[in-house]
């Protein structure tokens, strides 16, 4: 069965139905999300998105805010662009620093970090393309702590990615934040499901 590439209103459970199994659903999808999480350096975590992770996000937003059909339209518009379309991986990456002054200082030094995201497979670098819904670096050069990036793969790169044992690297090449991480085999196998 082909992976779903967009959420519709028909995919979303009514509030009461979702609430009934909410904890089990969050636990089940939470395990999948753990396999889709990659720490890159000391302060950044990549969360690779999927239909399932975005479904959960929309269900949770509706569960918490209870905004009805109007909210549902907004949530679908916000989260559908983060569902991979078969030849790409899509990630939310977060710059996670608990201490407010330190967070402010670091974010002010990493403007444009979203333009430096990359993946590497078999020595080939795949440049990330930031989500274009809004600028995530201010004119003053301060980065947002939440970024969204797409990685488009060629058919040959997809085939290589799908092979067990293939080394896949994700990284950021900003002059003030230059870090890489190798995906675990579990993560590589999980992310390979996003491709057609």
Buried (B, 14 or more C-beta within 10 A) or exposed (E): EEBBEEBEEEBBBEBEEBEEEBEEBEEEBEEBBEBBEBEBBEBBBBBBBBBBBBBBBBBBBBEEEEEEEEBBEEBBEBBBBBBBBEBBBBBBBBBEBEEEEEBEEBBBBBBBBBBBBBBBBEEEEBBBBBBEEEEBBEEEEBBBBEBBBBBEBEEEBBEBBBEEEBEBBBBBBBEEBEBBBBBEEEBBBBBBEBBE
